[in-house]
Amino acid sequence: MATRLDNIGIAVRDLDAAVAFFTDLGLTVLGRDTVSGQWADTAVGLDGNHVRIAMLQTPDGHGRLELFEYLHPEAIETEPTRPNEIGMHRVALAVDDLDAALEIAARHGCHPLRGVARYEDAYRLTYLRGPSGIIVMLAEELGRP
């Protein structure tokens, strides 16, 4: 059986703000839609499931991110996850210029949780809190031409 990762889905508080953040970091919008109906209720497991969605893609064409804003049932606010909590908690983006990416993130009010780290001679990286509390890891590979 062949398997491939298709996308990562994340519920957000404000779809437009989340799309703006990720497109400013270089992802492109493949499409937007509003989804509801019996099939959606069955697939997701929520009665009356009704969401606005946007599918984004990384510039290399391999990574996809599906963002969705619940219209019904009402979205449930939770505490933002911490890096050591069990479960899905971050989206990692490889960038060719970490400083430029951090400037873009700062324009959205998003800053590193602690600072920028250097992992040996391989990467400069940081975690930041993106829209709706999403933890985003930005990593610049060192020594790449």
Disulfide bonds with the S-S distance in Angstrom:
none
